[in-house]
Amino acid sequence: MRRAATALAAAALVAGAACLGCAPHGAAVSDEDALRAAYPLNNPMHSENAAMTCASCHDEEDPTQGVQAVSNDKCLSCHESYDKVAERTAGIGEDLNPHNSFHYDQQLDCTTCHKAHSESVNLCMSCHDADQWMNDAP
Amino acid sequence: MDRKQFLKAGLLATVTAAAMAGTGRAFAEDGSGKESGNEGFDEIADVIVVGSGLAATVAAVTAAEAGAKTLVLEKMDQLGGTSRVSGLNCAVVGSDEQAAEGILDDPEWMYEDMRKVAEDYGNPDLARVVAEGSHDLYRFLTERGATFKQLKSGGGHSAKRLLWAGGGRYLLDALVSHAQSTLADTLEMRTRCKVDDLVFRDGRAIGVIARENYSFDYGAPETDDLENQTGSAKRIGARRGIVFATGGYARDKELLRSESAVLAQADTMTNPGATSGVLRMLAKHGAQTVNLSLFRLSYPIPTEDVCWGMLVNPDGKRFVNELGSRNDLGIIILRQMRDFDGKPPLLVYDSKGIELFHDKQRLEMSLSGRNFKNGTMYRFDTVEELADHFGYDRQTLVDAVSRYNEMFDNGVDEDFGKDMSALQGAAIKQPPFYGMNLIPNNNYTPGGVRIDTSARILDSNGSPIEGLYAAGEVTGGVHGAQRLTGCSAPDCGVFGMVAGSTVAGATPVEP
């Protein structure tokens, strides 16, 4: 976590781009290259295997003017469906499966926990010893 | 707060503030309400309901059914607030479930039960509204699809009257699905929309300044109100009024610390969004806040089952009579934690004590790691192994257990006066042994904005602030010093109904 925070802080100092949710908020940068440098993807599955660009997730005409949190539909355009994602984590256990949980079923937004440009968070751990039953969110 | 998270939040806040300098923001930080006459609303509804827990949902459905075009604004990513993750036992007088079991009950008895533990704090008139309205709430919920799985007894209730739907989500799901099928044209519920301020005209609140596409910072809930700059500003007008049903502030350690320093040591299992932003904003506009120093502590296991064990501080010394009431016991534990740098005490049971648990379901949750955070219980064959697991010196813990057992055998707790004869034979003798840390949870804040019996928000003169209503945990003075178990849900629901019908019936103004 500390490493991610430091990297992000440095990035924000350099560019300070406007963004929502997955990154700290700051003043807009001038071009997309600077934006990309300021907001690297922290999951190699995204950056290397899938070679994703800003536009893979953000459809704002000019992302340097700020972007919104990415919608579930956008995530699921690659990850197939909420059910499919839930199936992959079904081994965690009934009710405990974060993608089909006792409290929220499938009503959580992907970006509540999964942050593409910063440390992800585990919502379950706000109230539970969830490390007893699951790993860190990717 | 996790120290690493705190460092991260602090670092980012500093950096962000530097990057932000001089850029200015669209939303009004000072929000003096002086923009009167220059409203320029982007959107207008009849009624705005802020929040989406039980009180908000009931208020919104009530207003929409009365014909008001109603807009629910929730700052979090998902609907439901703390209600959604609560058990939401609901005290009701006169339910069909009571009738089926032949249970006699009376709203007056419920009112008396509530006031008995209030220690004369709070406004008795508000408690009376809840007790007298619980049956109407029951009809409201069941006629809209809610079903209850169980009728239970509850500590402090003179009749068996707690209804349980299986968890708070089941009440909310029923209401939301009812709204989707019957109120699609009049009720809209919107997430990620944070209300920052109010717009007034001639002393009446006629709208809100909100941010859409808000991304709550789940990594740093405690600083979200002050640091989070996400979202884009929007002005939304309200012809009839605005209902605040935004919940409590148990995640706001700064406010808790300022009211009672030891409270900040408590854990909380509330919605991460249970901060005090709205409370402070309403106070800025003249709303009186009442009873903010009151608190309600609870534990992952029932308070009544703490007594079967022995509680020791990080030095391995007992410090309290384990047979205490929730708040008394909790405050003593919190003081110990303060004196030990936040380190929690250890609760030790033997297998006899475990058998005596009256709530086996919550025990099982603890043993399987599914209970609240820091509520996991571990089993060991020997006291020595238990000591190792929790980082205690073996001999120190063994000595503490021996002394406890000796006093148990003699029938006199020389140190803290615990009634050993009330323990039904449970000492710390029979393996296996069980251990868990015991940190009080601060999951409900009894204080909040002052309201009258019509759910109108009052200023410090006792005059209603026109256009503003509140219901549920955001309000103060309904319960007093101690809230009875199962009485938050009827408070939220009954005052949700009151607020919804009062606001829908208010004389409209064109924002």
Interface residues (C-beta under 8 A of the other chain):
Chain A: M1 R2 A5 T6 L8 A9 A12 L13 G16 L20 G21 C22 P24 H25 G26 A27 Q68 A69 L96 F102 H103 Y104 Q107 L108 D109 T111 T112 C113 S118 E119 V121 L123 M125 S126 C127 H128 D129 Q132 W133
Chain B: K4 Q5 L7 K8 L11 L12 V15 T16 A18 A19 M20 T23 D77 Q78 L79 G80 R84 V85 G167 R169 R192 N213 S215 Y218 G219 P221 N228 Q229 T230 G231 M269 P272 G369 R370 N371 F372 K373 N374 G375 T376
